[in-house]
Amino acid sequence: GKGDEGDELRGRHEYRKTHAADSISHFSLWKSITSIPTFDMVFIEFNIGDSFVNGLSHALEDKGAMGATKEYQGCWYFEVLLRRLLLLRKPDPVAIVTFNADYIGRVWATFPPWQDPVSARKMLFRSNQEPLKIWVSSMYEIPVFSAVLWMLPLSGKRGTAWQFNGTHNPYSTSKWHADACCHPKPPGHLILSLVIAYCIVEEEKVYYNDGIGGGGQGIAEEEDDAATADFTMDEPPTLRDPLYLSPEEDDMYVNIENGKRSGVAVDFSDPNGEESWKNTVVAKEGWTWYADNKDEDKYGFIANGIDGGQHIAVSLSGGEHGRVEVSYVVSYENFGIALAWLDQSIGNVRGLCNGKEEENQRTPKHQLLNAIWDQPASVPKVEILDQRLEAGENKTLHICLAPRDDAKRKGTENKFKLLGVRVF
């Protein structure tokens, strides 16, 4: 590109990560993308966490048995993000590239049961729906680069034992990848960067010099072909009909985030977002806003206490659809249960989370937010409250930490991490 004075911007591009983690957290914390003033290209890297999506809570229609599958859920959220990105202007249309964590054949890890050849033959793909993401990306004409297929032929060409030999095999999967799945170590990320740089250069050569088929006429010099033109770059942009979203869902979950509707988000996961919500939090007893990870970049409001009772209150105004959405972290160890409800008060006048067993259940008076699950990972979860907050109504969202129940927990703590609230 060119700067204000016409100078070339070579070597002056900036790389920005969002503070959201996967499709479902970007879905709710869309501000993590829209708050970036300007950018040219989006890299969608892996979507590994999408396999942990638990329930299609945002659907406006009955999806039937198919809606209960993780494959459908992962593609549904992924398509929402793609459609939002294609409508985005920062200030121009944004280029999108997908890196896929797909792999075929033997798996990565050096420990059972993952390296067992018998198990590997029974698992054509990892259960992260990445092959389906290839299909969704292709339907939207978004380039897909495999994170792994470039190295699998080299890693195992002398047998399975050689594939896992990190000492003598420079292409060993255990050397390049950090876990049983496909998360690259720094050298793996470097290779992927080189892959995308090489492909961009090759595309530019075709675009400006050879044209399709090497006929000598560049695509840039040809008239637009109605069959191959990118209509998402038009003003206003034109998108294909959704693959998984109903028209009502497209209107509510895509258009609402691109200026055609109004949705209000309180994003506690944004490291720089305190000024935007500090007047919205009207009460907090035992809740602290901080980052609890090693890199100190994953923020949220956190409560932790064996006896429970910690209470936080957020002032909200109803939106067009009367819905309130709460996002929080679920994990396999040290996490617990919180209760949520809406009323007109600021304090915990109901006295909930005081240890009564019957209160640790979902009732018409309050909703249980369960941050406990059995997968060895910590990922965001989004839940829509049963209680409605209609347009024009002003109420307070209350969340309190329930006491720890040792029979249902792993670890010694009782923690809950609130990521954000959205009203629409």
C-alpha positions in Angstrom: 0.0 0.0 0.0 1.0 3.7 0.0 1.1 6.1 2.9 -0.4 9.6 3.1 2.5 11.1 1.2 2.6 8.3 -1.4 5.6 6.5 0.2 5.8 2.8 -0.1 4.9 0.8 3.1 7.3 -2.0 2.5 8.4 -3.6 5.7 6.0 -1.6 7.8 3.2 -4.0 8.3 2.0 -4.7 11.8 0.8 -8.1 13.2 -2.1 -7.9 15.7 -3.6 -10.8 17.6 -7.1 -10.6 19.0 -7.8 -11.4 22.7 -10.6 -13.8 21.8 -9.6 -17.5 21.4 -11.8 -19.4 19.0 -14.9 -19.0 16.8 -17.4 -18.9 19.6 -15.5 -16.3 21.6 -14.9 -14.1 18.5 -18.6 -14.5 17.8 -19.5 -12.9 21.1 -16.5 -10.6 21.5 -16.5 -9.2 17.9 -15.2 -6.0 19.2 -11.8 -7.6 19.5 -11.7 -7.4 15.7 -13.8 -4.2 15.0 -11.8 -2.2 17.5 -8.6 -2.6 15.4 -8.6 0.7 13.4 -7.3 -0.6 10.1 -6.0 -3.9 8.7 -5.5 -5.5 5.3 -5.6 -9.3 5.9 -7.1 -11.7 8.4 -5.4 -15.1 9.1 -7.9 -17.6 10.6 -5.6 -20.0 12.4 -6.9 -23.5 13.1 -10.1 -22.9 15.0 -9.0 -25.8 17.2 -11.2 -24.8 20.1 -14.3 -25.1 17.9 -14.5 -28.8 18.6 -15.3 -27.9 22.2 -18.5 -26.0 21.3 -21.2 -27.2 23.6 -24.7 -26.7 22.2 -25.9 -24.4 19.5 -27.3 -21.8 21.9 -27.7 -19.0 19.4 -30.0 -20.7 16.9 -33.4 -19.1 16.3 -34.9 -22.2 14.9 -35.0 -25.9 15.7 -32.1 -27.6 13.9 -33.2 -31.1 14.8 -30.7 -33.9 15.4 -28.2 -32.3 13.1 -28.0 -29.2 15.3 -26.7 -31.3 18.2 -23.6 -32.4 16.3 -20.3 -30.6 16.8 -19.7 -30.7 13.1 -22.8 -28.6 12.5 -22.1 -26.3 15.5 -18.5 -25.6 14.4 -19.5 -24.8 10.8 -22.4 -22.6 12.0 -20.1 -20.4 14.1 -17.4 -20.4 11.5 -19.8 -19.2 8.8 -21.0 -16.4 11.0 -17.4 -15.1 11.3 -16.7 -15.4 7.6 -19.8 -13.5 6.7 -19.0 -10.7 9.2 -15.4 -10.5 7.9 -16.6 -10.3 4.3 -18.9 -7.4 5.1 -16.2 -5.6 7.1 -14.5 -2.5 5.8 -11.2 -1.4 7.5 -11.5 0.9 5.5 -11.4 -1.3 2.4 -12.5 -4.9 2.0 -10.4 -7.4 4.0 -8.5 -10.3 2.5 -9.0 -13.6 4.4 -6.7 -16.7 4.6 -7.5 -19.9 6.5 -4.7 -22.1 7.9 -6.2 -25.5 8.5 -5.1 -27.9 11.2 -6.2 -30.9 9.1 -4.2 -34.1 9.0 -4.7 -37.5 7.5 -3.2 -40.8 8.7 -1.1 -41.2 11.8 -1.4 -38.8 14.6 1.2 -36.5 16.3 1.8 -37.6 19.8 4.6 -39.8 21.2 2.4 -41.4 23.9 -0.5 -43.9 23.9 -3.2 -44.1 22.7 -2.5 -41.5 20.0 0.6 -43.1 18.4 -1.0 -46.5 18.2 -1.1 -47.3 14.4 -4.3 -49.4 14.9 -6.1 -46.4 16.5 -4.7 -44.1 13.9 -6.1 -46.1 11.0 -9.5 -45.8 12.6 -9.3 -42.0 12.8 -9.2 -40.5 9.3 -9.4 -37.0 10.7 -8.9 -35.4 14.0 -12.2 -34.6 15.7 -11.8 -30.8 15.2 -14.0 -30.5 12.1 -11.2 -29.0 10.1 -12.1 -30.9 6.9 -15.5 -29.3 7.1 -13.9 -25.9 7.5 -12.1 -26.5 4.2 -15.5 -26.9 2.6 -16.9 -23.7 4.1 -13.9 -21.7 3.2 -14.0 -23.0 -0.4 -17.7 -22.1 -0.8 -16.7 -18.5 0.1 -13.7 -18.6 -2.2 -11.2 -18.2 0.7 -7.7 -19.7 0.3 -6.9 -22.6 2.6 -3.4 -23.6 3.5 -2.8 -26.9 5.4 -0.7 -26.6 8.5 0.5 -30.1 8.2 0.3 -31.7 4.8 3.6 -30.1 3.7 5.5 -32.1 6.3 3.6 -35.4 6.7 5.2 -37.1 3.7 8.7 -36.2 5.0 8.0 -37.0 8.7 7.0 -40.6 8.2 8.6 -41.8 5.0 10.9 -44.2 6.9 8.1 -45.5 9.2 6.1 -44.6 12.2 9.0 -44.9 14.7 11.0 -42.4 12.5 8.0 -40.1 12.4 8.3 -39.6 16.2 12.1 -39.5 16.3 12.8 -36.0 17.4 16.6 -36.5 17.6 17.5 -37.7 14.2 14.5 -36.7 12.0 14.4 -33.0 11.3 10.8 -33.4 10.1 9.6 -35.3 13.1 6.0 -34.4 14.1 7.1 -34.3 17.7 9.8 -31.8 16.8 7.5 -29.5 14.9 4.3 -29.8 17.0 3.7 -29.2 20.6 0.9 -31.7 21.6 -1.2 -34.6 20.6 -3.0 -32.4 18.0 -1.3 -30.0 15.6 -0.3 -26.8 17.4 3.0 -25.8 15.8 6.0 -24.8 17.8 7.8 -21.6 16.7 9.6 -23.3 13.8 6.3 -24.6 12.6 4.8 -21.1 12.6 7.8 -19.9 10.7 7.3 -22.5 8.0 3.6 -21.4 7.7 4.6 -17.8 7.3 7.0 -18.7 4.5 4.2 -20.7 2.8 1.8 -17.8 2.8 4.5 -15.4 1.7 5.5 -17.7 -1.2 1.8 -18.1 -2.3 1.2 -14.3 -2.2 4.2 -13.7 -4.5 3.1 -16.4 -6.9 -0.4 -14.9 -7.0 1.0 -11.5 -7.8 3.1 -12.9 -10.6 0.0 -14.4 -12.2 -2.1 -11.3 -11.6 0.3 -8.8 -13.1 2.2 -10.8 -15.7 1.1 -14.1 -17.1 -2.7 -14.2 -16.6 -4.6 -17.5 -16.4 -3.0 -20.2 -18.6 0.1 -18.2 -19.3 -1.5 -16.4 -22.2 0.5 -13.2 -21.5 -2.5 -11.1 -20.6 -2.7 -10.2 -16.9 -6.0 -10.6 -15.0 -5.6 -6.9 -14.0 -5.9 -5.9 -17.6 -9.0 -8.0 -18.4 -12.6 -6.9 -18.0 -14.4 -8.3 -14.9 -15.8 -11.7 -15.5 -19.2 -12.0 -13.9 -18.5 -15.7 -13.0 -15.3 -15.0 -11.1 -15.7 -11.5 -9.8 -15.7 -11.0 -6.0 -19.0 -9.4 -5.3 -18.2 -9.1 -1.6 -16.0 -6.2 -2.6 -18.9 -4.3 -4.1 -20.6 -1.4 -2.3 -22.8 -2.6 -0.8 -21.3 -6.0 -0.7 -23.1 -9.1 -2.0 -22.8 -12.4 -0.2 -23.9 -15.8 -1.3 -26.9 -17.3 0.5 -25.8 -18.8 3.9 -24.9 -22.5 4.0 -26.0 -23.1 7.6 -27.7 -19.9 8.8 -31.4 -19.2 8.4 -32.3 -15.8 7.0 -33.4 -14.8 10.5 -30.0 -15.9 12.0 -28.1 -14.1 9.2 -30.0 -10.9 10.0 -29.5 -11.2 13.7 -26.0 -12.5 14.1 -24.3 -11.1 11.0 -26.1 -7.8 10.2 -26.4 -6.9 13.9 -22.6 -6.8 14.1 -22.0 -4.7 10.9 -23.9 -1.5 11.6 -27.3 -2.5 10.4 -28.5 -3.3 13.9 -27.4 -2.3 17.4 -26.0 -4.7 19.9 -24.3 -3.7 23.1 -21.3 -5.7 24.4 -19.6 -5.5 27.7 -16.2 -7.1 27.0 -14.2 -8.0 30.1 -11.6 -10.0 28.1 -10.2 -6.9 26.4 -6.9 -5.9 28.1 -7.5 -2.3 27.2 -11.3 -2.2 27.7 -11.7 -1.1 31.3 -12.7 2.5 30.5 -15.6 1.2 28.3 -17.3 -0.8 31.1 -16.1 0.5 34.5 -19.3 2.5 35.0 -21.4 -0.5 34.0 -20.2 -2.7 36.9 -22.4 -1.4 39.7 -21.3 -3.9 42.4 -18.6 -6.4 42.9 -17.8 -8.3 46.1 -14.9 -10.8 45.7 -14.6 -10.4 41.9 -11.3 -9.0 40.5 -10.5 -8.1 36.9 -7.1 -9.5 35.9 -5.3 -11.9 33.5 -4.8 -15.3 35.1 -2.5 -16.9 32.4 1.3 -17.0 32.1 1.4 -14.4 29.3 -0.9 -12.1 31.3 -3.1 -11.3 28.3 -6.3 -13.4 29.0 -8.4 -11.0 31.0 -11.7 -11.5 32.7 -13.6 -10.9 36.0 -12.6 -13.7 38.3 -14.0 -15.0 41.6 -12.5 -17.8 43.6 -13.6 -19.2 47.0 -14.5 -22.6 48.5 -17.5 -21.2 50.4 -18.9 -19.2 47.4 -21.0 -16.1 47.8 -18.9 -13.7 45.7 -21.3 -11.4 43.8 -21.0 -9.0 40.8 -23.7 -6.8 39.3 -23.7 -5.3 35.7 -26.2 -2.6 34.7 -27.9 -3.4 31.3 -30.5 -1.9 29.0 -32.6 -4.1 26.8 -32.0 -4.6 23.1 -34.2 -5.1 20.0 -34.5 -8.9 20.5 -34.7 -8.9 24.3 -31.9 -11.3 24.8 -28.9 -11.3 27.2 -25.9 -13.4 26.5 -23.2 -14.3 29.1 -19.7 -15.6 28.1 -17.4 -17.3 30.5 -14.6 -19.9 30.7 -15.2 -23.6 31.3 -12.4 -25.9 32.4 -11.7 -29.4 33.8 -10.0 -28.4 37.0 -10.5 -25.8 39.8 -13.6 -24.3 38.2 -17.1 -24.2 39.6 -20.7 -23.0 39.2 -22.3 -19.6 39.2 -25.9 -18.4 39.3 -27.2 -15.6 37.1 -30.4 -13.6 37.2 -31.9 -10.2 36.3 -33.8 -7.8 38.6 -34.1 -4.1 39.6 -31.7 -4.2 42.6 -28.0 -3.6 42.8 -27.2 -5.9 45.7 -27.7 -9.7 46.1 -31.1 -9.2 47.8 -32.0 -12.8 47.1 -29.2 -14.1 49.2 -28.2 -16.7 46.7 -25.0 -18.7 46.7 -25.2 -19.1 50.5 -24.7 -22.9 50.5 -28.2 -24.3 49.9 -28.0 -27.3 47.7 -31.3 -26.6 46.0 -29.9 -23.3 44.7 -27.2 -25.0 42.7 -29.8 -25.9 40.2 -31.4 -24.2 37.2 -34.8 -22.6 38.2 -37.2 -20.0 36.8 -35.6 -17.5 39.3 -32.0 -18.0 38.4 -29.9 -19.7 35.8 -27.0 -22.0 36.5 -23.7 -21.3 34.6 -21.7 -24.4 34.8 -18.0 -23.9 34.2 -17.1 -27.5 34.9 -16.4 -30.0 32.2 -14.4 -33.2 31.5 -12.1 -32.1 28.7 -8.5 -31.3 29.5 -8.7 -27.7 28.3 -10.0 -24.3 29.2 -12.2 -22.7 26.5 -14.9 -19.9 26.3 -18.6 -20.8 26.5 -21.6 -18.6 25.7 -25.0 -19.0 27.2 -28.2 -17.0 26.5 -30.3 -16.3 29.7 -33.8 -17.6 29.9 -34.9 -14.3 31.4 -35.6 -11.6 28.8 -34.7 -7.9 28.9 -36.9 -6.2 26.5 -36.1 -3.0 24.6 -36.5 0.0 26.8 -36.1 -2.0 30.0 -33.2 -1.3 32.5 -32.2 -4.1 34.8 -29.2 -5.4 36.6 -27.5 -8.7 35.8 -26.4 -10.5 38.9 -23.8 -13.3 39.0 -22.7 -15.1 42.2 -20.3 -17.9 42.8 -21.9 -21.0 44.3 -20.2 -23.0 47.0 -17.8 -25.8 46.0 -19.2 -29.3 45.9 -16.3 -31.6 46.4 -18.1 -34.6 44.9 -18.3 -32.9 41.5 -14.9 -31.2 41.2 -11.3 -31.7 40.3 -8.6 -29.6 41.9 -8.8 -27.7 45.1 -10.2 -24.4 44.1 -13.6 -23.0 43.2 -13.2 -20.5 40.4 -15.4 -18.7 37.9 -14.1 -16.4 35.0 -16.6 -14.0 33.4 -15.5 -12.9 29.9 -18.4 -10.6 28.9 -22.0 -9.8 28.5 -23.9 -8.9 25.3 -27.4 -7.5 24.9 -29.2 -7.7 21.6 
